[in-house]
Amino acid sequence: MKTTFFGALLLSMFLSLNHSIAAPAGATTRLNDPEVKVVVSQKRIWLVTDEISVKSLTLHVMNEQGRVVMEKTFSSKTTDWSLVISSLPSGKYAVMIGSKKMTEFERQ
């Protein structure tokens, strides 16, 4: 009984490890990605991250037609973790970090 249980435990651990190794390079689960929060006001978009050692985060602001109207790249050497959006015309926009939509906002 103990041998069967131990064998089943080893098999499940092996399959779990095999699944994580065999995941495609573009998989959505990234264990090393920092947690990023986006705060939007009428004048700025602020990024707040839990980790200071961010290698590179590119923020895109997209209009309703899906065009990138503003972008900025942030890293651990960046001192200003905001993007001034006061020059954007009125409309609805989406904030993307990489290919992930973080939030939507409307300029008035």
Backbone as JSON Lines, residues from 0, in Angstrom:
{"i":0,"aa":"M","n":[0.83,-1.18,0.0],"ca":[0.0,0.0,0.0],"c":[0.87,1.25,0.0]}
{"i":1,"aa":"K","n":[1.91,1.26,0.87],"ca":[2.79,2.42,0.93],"c":[3.57,2.58,-0.37]}
{"i":2,"aa":"T","n":[3.98,1.47,-0.96],"ca":[4.73,1.52,-2.22],"c":[3.87,2.09,-3.34]}
{"i":3,"aa":"T","n":[2.6,1.69,-3.41],"ca":[1.69,2.19,-4.43],"c":[1.46,3.69,-4.25]}
{"i":4,"aa":"F","n":[1.25,4.11,-3.02],"ca":[1.05,5.53,-2.74],"c":[2.29,6.34,-3.11]}
{"i":5,"aa":"F","n":[3.46,5.85,-2.72],"ca":[4.71,6.52,-3.03],"c":[4.93,6.59,-4.54]}
{"i":6,"aa":"G","n":[4.63,5.52,-5.25],"ca":[4.77,5.49,-6.71],"c":[3.84,6.49,-7.37]}
{"i":7,"aa":"A","n":[2.6,6.57,-6.89],"ca":[1.65,7.52,-7.44],"c":[2.1,8.95,-7.17]}
{"i":8,"aa":"L","n":[2.66,9.19,-6.0],"ca":[3.16,10.52,-5.66],"c":[4.32,10.91,-6.56]}
{"i":9,"aa":"L","n":[5.26,9.99,-6.76],"ca":[6.38,10.26,-7.65],"c":[5.92,10.51,-9.09]}
{"i":10,"aa":"L","n":[4.97,9.73,-9.57],"ca":[4.46,9.88,-10.92],"c":[3.79,11.25,-11.1]}
{"i":11,"aa":"S","n":[2.99,11.67,-10.12],"ca":[2.32,12.96,-10.23],"c":[3.32,14.12,-10.18]}
{"i":12,"aa":"M","n":[4.37,13.98,-9.36],"ca":[5.39,15.01,-9.32],"c":[6.15,15.08,-10.64]}
{"i":13,"aa":"F","n":[6.46,13.94,-11.23],"ca":[7.16,13.9,-12.52],"c":[6.3,14.52,-13.61]}
{"i":14,"aa":"L","n":[5.01,14.19,-13.65],"ca":[4.13,14.76,-14.67],"c":[3.97,16.26,-14.5]}
{"i":15,"aa":"S","n":[3.91,16.72,-13.27],"ca":[3.82,18.15,-13.0],"c":[5.07,18.87,-13.48]}
{"i":16,"aa":"L","n":[6.23,18.32,-13.18],"ca":[7.49,18.9,-13.62],"c":[7.59,18.88,-15.14]}
{"i":17,"aa":"N","n":[7.2,17.78,-15.75],"ca":[7.25,17.65,-17.2],"c":[6.32,18.68,-17.85]}
{"i":18,"aa":"H","n":[5.16,18.92,-17.28],"ca":[4.22,19.9,-17.82],"c":[4.8,21.3,-17.77]}
{"i":19,"aa":"S","n":[5.46,21.67,-16.67],"ca":[6.01,23.01,-16.56],"c":[7.21,23.21,-17.47]}
{"i":20,"aa":"I","n":[8.0,22.16,-17.71],"ca":[9.15,22.26,-18.61],"c":[8.68,22.32,-20.06]}
{"i":21,"aa":"A","n":[7.61,21.59,-20.39],"ca":[7.14,21.51,-21.76],"c":[6.26,22.68,-22.17]}
{"i":22,"aa":"A","n":[6.02,23.62,-21.28],"ca":[5.17,24.78,-21.61],"c":[5.82,25.58,-22.72]}
{"i":23,"aa":"P","n":[5.05,26.09,-23.67],"ca":[5.62,26.85,-24.77],"c":[6.25,28.15,-24.29]}
{"i":24,"aa":"A","n":[7.17,28.68,-25.09],"ca":[7.9,29.88,-24.69],"c":[6.98,31.07,-24.48]}
{"i":25,"aa":"G","n":[5.89,31.17,-25.21],"ca":[4.99,32.29,-25.07],"c":[3.85,32.04,-24.13]}
{"i":26,"aa":"A","n":[4.0,31.12,-23.21],"ca":[2.92,30.8,-22.28],"c":[2.57,32.01,-21.43]}
{"i":27,"aa":"T","n":[1.31,32.1,-21.05],"ca":[0.85,33.27,-20.32],"c":[1.3,33.27,-18.86]}
{"i":28,"aa":"T","n":[1.64,32.13,-18.31],"ca":[2.1,32.08,-16.93],"c":[3.59,32.36,-16.9]}
{"i":29,"aa":"R","n":[3.97,33.46,-16.29],"ca":[5.38,33.82,-16.18],"c":[5.68,34.04,-14.71]}
{"i":30,"aa":"L","n":[6.46,33.16,-14.14],"ca":[6.72,33.24,-12.72],"c":[7.6,34.42,-12.34]}
{"i":31,"aa":"N","n":[8.38,34.95,-13.29],"ca":[9.31,36.03,-12.98],"c":[8.74,37.42,-13.27]}
{"i":32,"aa":"D","n":[7.52,37.52,-13.8],"ca":[6.94,38.82,-14.09],"c":[6.59,39.54,-12.79]}
{"i":33,"aa":"P","n":[6.94,40.82,-12.69],"ca":[6.56,41.56,-11.49],"c":[5.08,41.88,-11.5]}
{"i":34,"aa":"E","n":[4.51,42.05,-10.34],"ca":[3.12,42.46,-10.21],"c":[3.07,43.96,-10.46]}
{"i":35,"aa":"V","n":[2.27,44.4,-11.43],"ca":[2.19,45.81,-11.79],"c":[0.76,46.29,-11.63]}
{"i":36,"aa":"K","n":[0.61,47.44,-10.97],"ca":[-0.69,48.08,-10.85],"c":[-0.65,49.37,-11.65]}
{"i":37,"aa":"V","n":[-1.76,49.68,-12.31],"ca":[-1.86,50.88,-13.14],"c":[-2.9,51.8,-12.51]}
{"i":38,"aa":"V","n":[-2.51,53.07,-12.29],"ca":[-3.41,54.08,-11.75],"c":[-3.52,55.19,-12.78]}
{"i":39,"aa":"V","n":[-4.75,55.53,-13.18],"ca":[-4.96,56.53,-14.22],"c":[-5.69,57.74,-13.64]}
{"i":40,"aa":"S","n":[-5.15,58.94,-13.92],"ca":[-5.85,60.18,-13.62],"c":[-6.07,60.88,-14.96]}
{"i":41,"aa":"Q","n":[-6.66,62.05,-14.96],"ca":[-6.88,62.76,-16.21],"c":[-5.58,63.34,-16.78]}
{"i":42,"aa":"K","n":[-4.52,63.4,-15.98],"ca":[-3.26,63.97,-16.45],"c":[-2.13,62.97,-16.61]}
{"i":43,"aa":"R","n":[-2.16,61.87,-15.85],"ca":[-1.05,60.91,-15.87],"c":[-1.52,59.48,-15.7]}
{"i":44,"aa":"I","n":[-0.69,58.57,-16.17],"ca":[-0.82,57.14,-15.87],"c":[0.38,56.8,-15.0]}
{"i":45,"aa":"W","n":[0.12,56.23,-13.84],"ca":[1.17,55.85,-12.9],"c":[1.3,54.34,-12.87]}
{"i":46,"aa":"L","n":[2.53,53.83,-12.85],"ca":[2.78,52.4,-12.67],"c":[3.32,52.19,-11.26]}
{"i":47,"aa":"V","n":[2.78,51.2,-10.59],"ca":[3.24,50.83,-9.25],"c":[3.58,49.35,-9.32]}
{"i":48,"aa":"T","n":[4.81,49.01,-8.99],"ca":[5.25,47.62,-9.06],"c":[5.77,47.16,-7.7]}
{"i":49,"aa":"D","n":[5.59,45.88,-7.42],"ca":[6.06,45.31,-6.16],"c":[7.56,45.07,-6.16]}
{"i":50,"aa":"E","n":[8.14,44.95,-7.35],"ca":[9.56,44.65,-7.46],"c":[10.29,45.84,-8.06]}
{"i":51,"aa":"I","n":[11.39,46.2,-7.46],"ca":[12.17,47.33,-7.98],"c":[13.04,46.89,-9.15]}
{"i":52,"aa":"S","n":[13.43,45.64,-9.2],"ca":[14.35,45.18,-10.23],"c":[13.62,44.77,-11.51]}
{"i":53,"aa":"V","n":[12.88,45.7,-12.09],"ca":[12.17,45.43,-13.34],"c":[13.16,45.66,-14.47]}
{"i":54,"aa":"K","n":[13.34,44.65,-15.3],"ca":[14.28,44.79,-16.41],"c":[13.74,45.74,-17.46]}
{"i":55,"aa":"S","n":[12.5,45.52,-17.88],"ca":[11.91,46.38,-18.91],"c":[10.41,46.13,-19.0]}
{"i":56,"aa":"L","n":[9.63,47.2,-18.89],"ca":[8.19,47.15,-19.09],"c":[7.83,48.23,-20.09]}
{"i":57,"aa":"T","n":[7.15,47.87,-21.16],"ca":[6.72,48.86,-22.13],"c":[5.23,49.05,-22.0]}
{"i":58,"aa":"L","n":[4.84,50.29,-21.76],"ca":[3.45,50.66,-21.61],"c":[2.98,51.29,-22.92]}
{"i":59,"aa":"H","n":[1.85,50.82,-23.43],"ca":[1.24,51.37,-24.64],"c":[-0.13,51.91,-24.28]}
{"i":60,"aa":"V","n":[-0.45,53.09,-24.8],"ca":[-1.8,53.64,-24.7],"c":[-2.41,53.52,-26.09]}
{"i":61,"aa":"M","n":[-3.54,52.81,-26.18],"ca":[-4.18,52.56,-27.47],"c":[-5.53,53.26,-27.51]}
{"i":62,"aa":"N","n":[-5.86,53.83,-28.68],"ca":[-7.15,54.48,-28.83],"c":[-8.21,53.45,-29.18]}
{"i":63,"aa":"E","n":[-9.44,53.91,-29.43],"ca":[-10.55,52.99,-29.71],"c":[-10.34,52.18,-30.99]}
{"i":64,"aa":"Q","n":[-9.57,52.7,-31.91],"ca":[-9.3,51.99,-33.17],"c":[-8.16,50.98,-33.03]}
{"i":65,"aa":"G","n":[-7.56,50.9,-31.85],"ca":[-6.49,49.93,-31.61],"c":[-5.11,50.42,-32.01]}
{"i":66,"aa":"R","n":[-4.98,51.7,-32.28],"ca":[-3.67,52.28,-32.63],"c":[-2.95,52.74,-31.37]}
{"i":67,"aa":"V","n":[-1.65,52.53,-31.36],"ca":[-0.83,53.0,-30.25],"c":[-0.64,54.5,-30.42]}
{"i":68,"aa":"V","n":[-1.11,55.28,-29.44],"ca":[-1.0,56.74,-29.51],"c":[0.09,57.27,-28.59]}
{"i":69,"aa":"M","n":[0.49,56.49,-27.6],"ca":[1.6,56.86,-26.71],"c":[2.26,55.58,-26.23]}
{"i":70,"aa":"E","n":[3.57,55.68,-25.94],"ca":[4.26,54.55,-25.33],"c":[5.45,55.04,-24.54]}
{"i":71,"aa":"K","n":[5.81,54.24,-23.54],"ca":[6.97,54.55,-22.73],"c":[7.5,53.24,-22.16]}
{"i":72,"aa":"T","n":[8.83,53.12,-22.11],"ca":[9.46,51.94,-21.55],"c":[10.03,52.29,-20.18]}
{"i":73,"aa":"F","n":[9.72,51.44,-19.2],"ca":[10.16,51.63,-17.83],"c":[11.17,50.54,-17.48]}
{"i":74,"aa":"S","n":[12.12,50.86,-16.61],"ca":[13.08,49.86,-16.13],"c":[13.45,50.21,-14.7]}
{"i":75,"aa":"S","n":[14.33,49.43,-14.12],"ca":[14.75,49.68,-12.74],"c":[15.5,51.01,-12.61]}
{"i":76,"aa":"K","n":[16.01,51.53,-13.72],"ca":[16.74,52.8,-13.7],"c":[15.82,53.99,-13.92]}
{"i":77,"aa":"T","n":[14.55,53.75,-14.21],"ca":[13.6,54.83,-14.44],"c":[13.27,55.5,-13.12]}
{"i":78,"aa":"T","n":[13.3,56.83,-13.11],"ca":[12.96,57.56,-11.88],"c":[11.51,58.02,-11.89]}
{"i":79,"aa":"D","n":[10.96,58.33,-13.05],"ca":[9.57,58.79,-13.16],"c":[8.72,57.65,-13.71]}
{"i":80,"aa":"W","n":[7.94,57.01,-12.85],"ca":[7.11,55.87,-13.24],"c":[5.72,56.32,-13.65]}
{"i":81,"aa":"S","n":[5.67,57.4,-14.44],"ca":[4.39,57.88,-14.92],"c":[4.51,58.29,-16.38]}
{"i":82,"aa":"L","n":[3.37,58.43,-17.02],"ca":[3.3,58.88,-18.41],"c":[2.27,60.0,-18.45]}
{"i":83,"aa":"V","n":[2.68,61.16,-18.95],"ca":[1.79,62.31,-19.04],"c":[0.83,62.1,-20.21]}
{"i":84,"aa":"I","n":[-0.48,62.11,-19.91],"ca":[-1.49,61.88,-20.95],"c":[-2.4,63.1,-21.15]}
{"i":85,"aa":"S","n":[-2.03,64.24,-20.56],"ca":[-2.88,65.42,-20.65],"c":[-3.02,65.94,-22.07]}
{"i":86,"aa":"S","n":[-2.12,65.57,-22.98],"ca":[-2.2,66.03,-24.36],"c":[-3.11,65.16,-25.23]}
{"i":87,"aa":"L","n":[-3.58,64.04,-24.69],"ca":[-4.47,63.17,-25.47],"c":[-5.83,63.84,-25.68]}
{"i":88,"aa":"P","n":[-6.4,63.71,-26.88],"ca":[-7.74,64.25,-27.09],"c":[-8.79,63.42,-26.33]}
{"i":89,"aa":"S","n":[-9.98,63.98,-26.21],"ca":[-11.07,63.26,-25.54],"c":[-11.32,61.94,-26.26]}
{"i":90,"aa":"G","n":[-11.65,60.91,-25.48],"ca":[-11.93,59.6,-26.07],"c":[-11.68,58.49,-25.08]}
{"i":91,"aa":"K","n":[-11.89,57.27,-25.56],"ca":[-11.66,56.08,-24.75],"c":[-10.34,55.45,-25.16]}
{"i":92,"aa":"Y","n":[-9.61,54.98,-24.14],"ca":[-8.28,54.42,-24.35],"c":[-8.09,53.15,-23.52]}
{"i":93,"aa":"A","n":[-7.14,52.34,-23.95],"ca":[-6.76,51.14,-23.21],"c":[-5.28,51.23,-22.88]}
{"i":94,"aa":"V","n":[-4.91,50.77,-21.7],"ca":[-3.51,50.73,-21.28],"c":[-3.05,49.29,-21.37]}
{"i":95,"aa":"M","n":[-1.98,49.08,-22.13],"ca":[-1.42,47.74,-22.32],"c":[0.01,47.73,-21.8]}
{"i":96,"aa":"I","n":[0.36,46.64,-21.13],"ca":[1.75,46.39,-20.78],"c":[2.11,45.11,-21.51]}
{"i":97,"aa":"G","n":[2.98,45.24,-22.49],"ca":[3.24,44.13,-23.4],"c":[1.97,43.84,-24.18]}
{"i":98,"aa":"S","n":[1.5,42.62,-24.14],"ca":[0.26,42.27,-24.83],"c":[-0.92,42.14,-23.87]}
{"i":99,"aa":"K","n":[-0.72,42.51,-22.61],"ca":[-1.75,42.36,-21.59],"c":[-2.47,43.69,-21.35]}
{"i":100,"aa":"K","n":[-3.8,43.68,-21.51],"ca":[-4.59,44.88,-21.22],"c":[-4.71,45.03,-19.72]}
{"i":101,"aa":"M","n":[-4.25,46.18,-19.23],"ca":[-4.27,46.42,-17.79],"c":[-5.53,47.14,-17.34]}
{"i":102,"aa":"T","n":[-5.96,48.14,-18.1],"ca":[-7.15,48.9,-17.74],"c":[-7.61,49.72,-18.94]}
{"i":103,"aa":"E","n":[-8.78,50.3,-18.82],"ca":[-9.31,51.21,-19.82],"c":[-9.65,52.52,-19.09]}
{"i":104,"aa":"F","n":[-9.62,53.62,-19.83],"ca":[-9.99,54.91,-19.24],"c":[-10.55,55.8,-20.33]}
{"i":105,"aa":"E","n":[-11.19,56.89,-19.88],"ca":[-11.78,57.84,-20.81],"c":[-11.27,59.23,-20.47]}
{"i":106,"aa":"R","n":[-10.76,59.94,-21.5],"ca":[-10.34,61.34,-21.33],"c":[-11.52,62.22,-21.7]}
{"i":107,"aa":"Q","n":[-11.76,63.26,-20.9],"ca":[-12.87,64.17,-21.16],"c":[-12.39,65.55,-21.46]}
